[in-house]
Amino acid sequence: MDDSMIFLGLGIITMLLMAVGVIVARRYGKLGNRDYRVIFVLGISLFPVGMVLDNPVLSILGIVYMIWALVNRDKWGKPHKESYSDSQAI
């Protein structure tokens, strides 16, 4: 069997499992609110990775995530304050 068919089958199975997970989570109310701060950080991370790997799709996705998060800046999660003793733990 061709390798591309194996990967296509695995991709379809993965997508179906993800869809079932989202449906079950919505039904039981387990989906939380989006934290747009995390989406912004993801965008900041994807943009340079796409540039280094010479992959314009990752760079564009990073820009889209950054813009999406900045548009929804009023919905950003609160930053977690780290205590001094936690930051000095060895």
Summary of the structure (lengths in Angstrom):
residues: 90
radius of gyration: 18.5
end to end distance: 51.2
largest distance: 57.2
contacts: 196
relative contact order: 0.11
helix: 72%
strand: 0%
